[in-house]
Amino acid sequence: MTQQLNRTISVAPMLDWTDKHCRYFLRQISQHALLYTEMVTTGAIIFGKGDYLGFNQEEHPVALQLGGSDPVDMAKCAVLAQERGYDEVNINVGCPSDRVQNGRFGACLMAEPQTVAACIKSMQASVDIPVTVKSRIGIDEMDEYEDLTRFIDVVGQSGCDTFIVHARKAWLKGLSPKENREVPPLLYDRVYHLKEQFPHLHISLNGGVKTLDDAALHLEKLDGVMIGREVYSNPYILAEVDRRFYGDEAFVKERADIVLAMLPYIEQQISQGARVWNIARHMLGLFQGQPGGRVWRRYLSQQGTKPGAGPELLTDALDLLLETQNKAATFLKY
């Protein structure tokens, strides 16, 4: 069942970043990359007062990343996700934060493969959509390759056939979540070896991927590549994904066209109570590396948080950027 989704390129779940506004924006750039929600806990979904499962239909294919360790609650949330129309549910076995550990989910579950396996069985018995796992290569002193293969073997035998592996270990004590994304070394070979040892599993790699050329090299040995923070800081990296990895030769939108495509969505969301900054903040990196990119970021940041800011925020910022680009072109001409 899990193989029917094309996971060649995906965008990582990123807390406080990959909300529904961010995903709608990214979908304007790539029609095929698989998008993931921020991690949502079972407690928030079952007991929270907000709608933690809301998303835009335009986001498909989209996966819910779920945090939890109780098989009953995980199955209950998987059912709700399927009813809402999600294309996949992914279990978080990679987040190292203290808050997550205290809730007994995230990276600490790498030490409990039987718990993860029980969640997989319970969820798969309740839903038809794929149930997948995102993990690290190890935690603390459980960081040998044999520890990783033992985890994959136990969870794989429960019925899970898709793993996204962040190629760093996680230190559960002593490092912050930010440090855990940077300090432990990336060990890509371990993920490559996993695919060699478990050829029947779909193995994707996460961690440190900054270019599509990097992704292409990893895909020579693996089934998928998940890109995280590089997409957020430089979202237009996705512009060539559909043509390069999915064989879709459809017209690639220019950056300015993406801005204009977002305006109806922004108007709609404002009418429902959202602030323009809730959406515009995800677009700061759209002109990364382009003339006027700094002007774009500065204008959105300075004006976007002001009371009463509306869709004109983006058109005004775009006008300033184009003016800057025209001045630069004229200067170079003479």
N, C-alpha and C positions, 0 to 999 in steps of 0.2 A: 504493500500500500504506500509506503513512504517514498518509493522511487518515482511516483508519478509527478512529484514536484521537481522542477528543474532548479537545483541548488548550486549551479556552477558559480555564480557570484551572488553573495548576500551582503546585507548591511547589518552590522552587529547591533544587538540590543545595548543601548547606552542610557544609563539612568539620568534623568532630568533632560535628556536630549531627544531621544527618538520617540517623542509623543506623536499624536495623530497629525498635528500641524506639520511637524518635520517630515513625517512619512508622506503626506500629501505633496509637499514641496519636492521631495526626492523623486516621487513618481512622475513629476513633470519632466525629469531628466532621463530616467530609465523606465521603460515599460516592463522589463523582465526581471531585474534584480529582485531577489527575495528580501523583503523588509521584515524586521523584527521589532516588536514593541519593547519599551522599557520592561525591566522585570517587574511583575506584579505578584504580590503574595496571595496565597490562598485566603489568609485572614482578611485582607482588604476586599477581595472579591465577595467572600461569603458574609462578612460582618460589616464592611464599610458602607457608608451612606452615599458615596459618590458612585458614578458609573465608571468603573475601572476597565471596562471591556469595550468602550466606545471607539469606533474607528469609521473612516470614510470608505464607502464601497470602492472608490477609485484606487485605494491602496493595494488591492490584490495584485500579486500574491503576498499575503501578510501572515506572519506567525506570531502567536502569543508566547512570550517567555514567562514561565510560571516559577515562582519560588515557594517551596514547601517540602515536607517530608512525610506527611500523613497520607497513606494510600487512599483513604476514603475521601478526604478533602481534595486531594489532587484529582481524583476521578470526578468528583462533583464539579470542580472548576473546568475540567476538560469538557464535560458535557455542556456547560454554559458557553464555553468558547465555541464549540461546534454549532450550537444553536444560534449564536450570533454571527456565524459565517466565517470564522477564522480557518485558514488553510492548514494550519499545523499548530501543535502545542509543543513547546520546547522546555525541558526541565533545566533550571539553572543549577549547575554543579561546578561553578567557577568563581563566583563572587566571594572575595575574602574578607569583606568588612565585618567589624565586630557585631554590628546590628544584625547582619545576616546570620552570623554564627550563633548568636544568642537565640535566634529563631529556629536553629537547627536545619538550615538549608544553605545552599551555596557550596563553596569549595570544600567545606568540612565534610560534606557527604561523600567525597572521594574515599574517605576512610570507612564508609558504610555502603559498599556496593550492593549488599543484600537489600538495604532500605530502598535504594534507587530502583533496583529490580522489582521490588514489590509495588512501587508506585507505577512503574511501566506496565506491569501486568494488570493492575487495577484500572489504569487509564485506558489501555488498549481494549479491555473487556467492555468499556463503556462507550467508546467513540469509534468512528470510522476514519477520522482524519489522522495523519501521521503524528506520532509521539516521538520526539527526538531528545537528545541530551547534548548540552554544551558543558565541557569540562576543562580543566587544566591538565598538564602532563604529570602533575604530582603536587603534594602539599608537604610542608615542613620536612621531616626526615623520611617521609614516604615518597621519595622522589626518584627511585630507581625505575628503570624501564620495566622491570618485572612487576612493580607495583601498578604501573599504568596498564599493563596487559591483563593483570588479574582483574582490575576494575572493568575493563572493556569486555573481557570474557564473561564475567558474571552478569553484567547488565545486558550484553548481547544475547546471552542465552535466555533472557527473560522475554525477548521478542523485539528489542530495539535494534534497528539495523542502520541508524543514522547518527553519527557523532560529529560534533564540531569541537575541535580541540585547540584551545589556546596554547601555543607552544612554549609557554613559560610555566614554571611551578609557581605556587602561591605560598607565601609565608603567612600563616594565620596569626602569628604573634610577631610584633616588632616592625612591621611595615604597614604603611597606610595603603588604602586601595590604589591611590595614585602611584605610590612607589612600587606596588605589586604589578603595575603595568609597565614599569620601566627598569627596575633593578634586577630581578631574576633574568638570566640570559635566555634568549630565544634559542630553542633546540629543535629546529625544523626536522632534523634527521629522525628524531623519535617519532614524529607524526608520519614521516615517510615509511618508517619501519612498521608502524601499525598497519598501514595499508597493505604492505607486503605480507604481514602475518595474518591479517583478516581481510583477504581480498573480496569476500562476499559482503562486507560492510561498506556503506557509503561514508567516507571520511573526508571532512572538510577541515581546513586549517584556518586559524585566526591568530593575529598577533604580528604587528610590525609591517604589515603590507601597505606600501605607500604609493605604488604605481601599478598600472595595468600590466606592464611588462613583468613586474614581480609576480603578479597573479598568474600570468601565463606560464611562467617557469614552474610555479608550484603545481599548476594543473597538469603538467607533464607527468606528475607522480601521484596526484590526488584527484578526488572527485569534485571538490569545491573549494572556494576561497571566500572567507568572510573578511570584509574590510570594515574597520571601525572609525577611529578618530580622524583618519585622513579624509574620509568622506565628509565628516562634519565640518572640518576646517577648509576643505576644498571640494565642495559637492559636485562641481562640474567634471570631476574625474569620472563620474558615471555616464557622461555623455557618449562615450565610445563603447560602453559595455554591450549595448544591444547588438550593434553591428559586429563587434569583435568576437563576442562569446556566444551569441544566440543566432547569428546569421540573419538578423533583421536589418535590412537596408533602408528602413523608413527614415524620413528626413529628421536630422538632428536639430533640435531647437537651439537657436542662439540664446546667449544669456539674457539679452533684453527681452526676447520673446517669452522666456520663462517668467520674468518679472510680470509682464502683462497678463500671462496666463493665470497668475496667482490672484489678480485683482478681484474677480468674481467670488472666489473662495473667501478672500478676506472680508468682503462686504457681507457675505452670508454669515460668517462666523461672528462678526461684530454685531449683527442683528440678533444673534443668539447669546450675546453677553460676553464674548471674548474681547480682549484688547488687542490692538494691532501688534503690539510688541510681543505678545504670545506667539505670533507667527513670524514676524520680521526677524526676530533674534536668530532663527534657524537659517536665515538667508544671508547672514553677514559675510560668509566666505564665498558667495557666488562669483564674485569678481576677483578671487584670489589670484595674484600674479599678473593681473591685467592693469594697464594704465587707468588711473582713477579708482582703483580698488580701495585705496585708503580713504578717499573722499566718500565712497559708498558706505564703508563701514562706519566712519565717523558720523555721517549724517544720520544713519539709522540709529546708532547708539545714543546720540545726543537728542534727537527729536522723537524717537520712537516711544520713549517712556513718559512723555508729557501727556497730561490729561487732554482728552479730546482728539488725540492723533487718530487719523483714519487712513483709508487706502491711498490717499494722495501722498502719504509718507514715501511710498515706494516710487511713485512717478516723479516726485520732486527729487528724490535721491538719484534716480536714473537720469533725469535731466542734467543734474550737476555732474554726474559721471561722464555723460556724453560730451558735455561742454569741456570738461578737463581733457578728454581724449582728443577732441578737435583742436584744442589749443596746443597739445603736445604734437599732433600731426603737423600743424602749421609751423611750429618751431623747427621741427626736423626738416621740413621742406625747404626752409630758408637758412 
